């Protein structure tokens, strides 16, 4: 038997390793669904864009970040871009920008503080077998802009704005939507998103694994 985390990953395993479907069992990844933000915390969020990623090519941060920082209007809407998992601009071959802050590795407590502080979250990956940071960001009140590749559409459903992270025009459309709608994510929208994230409880994943 093989255990994997999404239908997308299952199809990948079937295709690449030629494993029969009946030998592959899906147990979704889980997040801590006990936390959240209340209405006051939600409306006190800073207009900041958050990435939680790494410098691997498949994470695609450099390509999308170049588009964001070259937009002359972006920082009239947002005060900064915060990047977790990358130590500095040189790590992804970019020039320094005063509006982009690199945090390197953060423990989960500090990461949760950033989720709660930032209003928007971007995941530009070319390949993800699941996408835990996108779910965590959604659960803690961020409006999520997500790659339409890998398992992310399967995991996020209709709770994210999707774009093609390999296509310059699609990225430009995403940025325009980001700027034009940066105030249009309501607390009611967030509560609906939180209901979605609750279907990815770590406790449920743990119990399903034990039963399996």
C-alpha positions as CSV (number, residue, x, y, z in Angstrom):
1,X,0.0,0.0,0.0
2,X,1.0,3.6,-0.6
3,X,-0.5,6.5,1.4
4,X,-0.5,9.9,-0.2
5,X,-2.2,13.2,0.5
6,X,-4.3,14.2,-2.6
7,X,-6.0,12.8,-5.7
8,X,-3.4,14.8,-7.7
9,X,-0.6,13.0,-5.9
10,X,-2.3,9.7,-6.4
11,X,-2.6,10.2,-10.2
12,X,1.1,11.2,-10.2
13,X,2.1,8.0,-8.5
14,X,0.0,5.9,-10.7
15,X,1.5,7.5,-13.8
16,X,5.1,7.7,-12.8
17,X,5.5,4.5,-10.8
18,X,2.8,2.4,-12.6
19,X,1.2,1.5,-9.3
20,X,-2.4,0.1,-9.5
21,X,-5.0,2.5,-8.2
22,X,-6.3,0.1,-5.5
23,X,-2.9,0.1,-3.8
24,X,-2.9,3.9,-3.3
25,X,-4.8,5.3,-0.3
26,X,-5.4,9.0,0.2
27,X,-5.2,10.6,3.7
28,X,-5.4,14.3,3.4
29,X,-2.9,16.5,5.3
30,X,-4.3,18.4,8.2
31,X,-3.8,21.7,9.9
32,X,-4.6,23.1,13.4
33,X,-8.2,24.1,13.1
34,X,-8.6,25.3,16.7
35,X,-7.0,28.7,16.1
36,X,-8.5,31.5,14.1
37,X,-9.0,35.3,14.1
38,X,-12.0,37.2,15.5
39,X,-13.7,40.1,13.8
40,X,-11.5,42.7,15.4
41,X,-8.3,40.9,14.5
42,X,-9.6,40.4,11.0
43,X,-10.2,44.1,10.4
44,X,-7.0,45.1,12.1
45,X,-4.8,43.1,9.7
46,X,-2.1,45.1,7.9
47,X,-2.3,45.4,4.1
48,X,0.6,43.0,3.6
49,X,1.2,40.2,1.1
50,X,2.7,37.0,2.6
51,X,4.6,34.2,0.9
52,X,5.6,31.0,2.8
53,X,7.9,29.1,0.5
54,X,11.5,28.2,-0.2
55,X,14.1,28.9,-2.9
56,X,13.5,25.7,-4.9
57,X,12.7,26.4,-8.6
58,X,9.4,24.7,-8.3
59,X,8.3,27.2,-5.6
60,X,8.6,29.9,-8.4
61,X,8.9,32.8,-5.9
62,X,11.5,34.8,-7.9
63,X,9.4,34.9,-11.1
64,X,6.2,36.1,-9.5
65,X,8.0,38.5,-7.1
66,X,9.7,40.2,-10.1
67,X,6.2,40.9,-11.5
68,X,4.9,42.2,-8.2
69,X,7.8,44.5,-7.4
70,X,7.9,45.9,-11.0
71,X,4.3,47.1,-10.6
72,X,4.5,50.8,-9.9
73,X,1.1,50.9,-8.2
74,X,1.3,47.9,-5.9
75,X,2.8,49.6,-2.9
76,X,0.2,52.3,-2.9
77,X,-2.2,49.5,-1.9
78,X,0.0,47.3,0.2
79,X,2.7,48.4,2.7
80,X,5.0,45.4,2.2
81,X,5.6,41.9,1.0
82,X,6.7,39.4,3.7
83,X,8.5,36.2,2.7
84,X,9.1,33.3,5.0
85,X,11.4,30.4,4.1
86,X,14.0,32.6,2.2
87,X,16.7,34.4,4.0
88,X,17.5,37.3,1.6
89,X,17.0,38.5,-1.9
90,X,20.2,37.1,-3.2
91,X,19.0,33.5,-2.3
92,X,16.5,33.8,-5.2
93,X,18.8,36.1,-7.4
94,X,16.8,39.3,-6.9
95,X,17.8,42.8,-6.1
96,X,16.9,44.1,-2.7
97,X,13.7,46.1,-2.4
98,X,12.8,48.2,0.6
99,X,9.2,47.0,0.5
100,X,10.1,43.2,0.6
101,X,11.1,41.6,3.9
102,X,12.8,38.2,4.1
103,X,12.3,36.3,7.4
104,X,14.1,33.0,6.7
105,X,12.9,30.1,8.7
106,X,10.3,30.8,11.4
107,X,8.9,28.5,14.0
108,X,5.2,27.8,13.8
109,X,4.2,30.3,16.6
110,X,6.0,33.2,14.8
111,X,4.6,32.1,11.5
112,X,1.1,32.1,12.9
113,X,1.6,35.7,14.0
114,X,2.5,36.7,10.4
115,X,-0.6,34.8,9.1
116,X,-2.7,36.8,11.5
117,X,-1.0,40.1,10.7
118,X,-1.1,39.9,6.9
119,X,-4.2,40.4,4.8
120,X,-3.2,38.5,1.6
121,X,-1.3,35.3,0.8
122,X,0.2,34.2,-2.5
123,X,1.3,30.6,-3.4
124,X,3.0,30.6,-6.9
125,X,4.2,27.0,-7.0
126,X,4.7,25.1,-10.2
127,X,4.1,21.9,-8.3
128,X,2.5,21.1,-4.9
129,X,1.2,17.7,-3.9
130,X,-1.0,19.4,-1.2
131,X,-0.4,23.0,0.0
132,X,-0.5,23.3,3.8
133,X,0.6,27.0,4.0
134,X,-2.2,28.1,1.7
135,X,-4.8,26.3,4.0
136,X,-3.2,27.8,7.1
137,X,-3.2,31.3,5.6
138,X,-6.9,30.9,4.6
139,X,-7.8,29.6,8.1
140,X,-6.1,32.6,9.8
141,X,-7.9,35.2,7.7
142,X,-5.7,35.8,4.6
143,X,-7.3,36.3,1.1
144,X,-5.4,33.6,-0.9
145,X,-4.1,33.9,-4.5
146,X,-3.1,30.5,-5.6
147,X,-1.3,28.7,-8.5
148,X,-3.7,26.7,-10.6
149,X,-1.2,23.8,-10.8
150,X,-0.7,20.7,-8.8
151,X,-3.1,19.8,-6.0
152,X,-3.8,23.4,-5.0
153,X,-7.1,23.7,-6.9
154,X,-8.2,20.4,-5.4
155,X,-7.4,21.6,-1.9
156,X,-8.5,25.2,-2.1
157,X,-11.7,24.6,-4.1
158,X,-13.4,28.0,-4.7
159,X,-11.8,29.7,-1.7
160,X,-8.8,31.2,-3.7
161,X,-8.2,33.3,-6.7
162,X,-6.3,31.1,-9.2
163,X,-3.7,32.1,-11.7
164,X,-1.2,30.3,-13.9
165,X,2.2,31.0,-12.3
166,X,4.2,30.1,-15.4
167,X,2.3,32.6,-17.6
168,X,3.2,36.3,-17.5
169,X,-0.2,37.5,-18.6
170,X,-2.0,35.4,-16.0
171,X,0.3,36.8,-13.3
172,X,-0.5,40.3,-14.5
173,X,-4.2,39.6,-14.3
174,X,-3.7,38.3,-10.8
175,X,-1.9,41.5,-9.7
176,X,-4.6,43.7,-11.2
177,X,-7.2,41.7,-9.3
178,X,-5.1,42.0,-6.1
179,X,-4.9,45.8,-6.4
180,X,-8.5,46.3,-7.4
181,X,-10.0,44.1,-4.8
182,X,-7.7,44.5,-1.9
183,X,-10.5,45.8,0.3
184,X,-13.2,43.4,-0.9
185,X,-12.6,40.4,1.4
186,X,-15.2,40.5,4.2
187,X,-15.3,38.8,7.6
188,X,-18.3,36.8,6.3
189,X,-16.1,35.6,3.4
190,X,-13.5,34.6,5.9
191,X,-16.0,32.7,8.0
192,X,-17.0,30.7,4.9
193,X,-13.4,30.0,4.1
194,X,-12.8,28.8,7.7
195,X,-15.6,26.3,7.3
196,X,-13.7,24.9,4.4
197,X,-10.4,24.7,6.2
198,X,-12.1,22.8,9.1
199,X,-12.5,19.8,6.7
200,X,-8.7,19.5,6.9
201,X,-8.3,18.9,10.6
202,X,-5.1,17.3,11.8
203,X,-7.1,15.3,14.3
204,X,-9.2,13.8,11.5
205,X,-6.1,13.0,9.5
206,X,-4.4,11.4,12.5
207,X,-7.6,9.3,13.3
208,X,-7.9,8.2,9.6
209,X,-4.2,7.1,9.6
210,X,-4.7,5.1,12.8
211,X,-7.8,3.4,11.4
212,X,-6.0,2.6,8.1
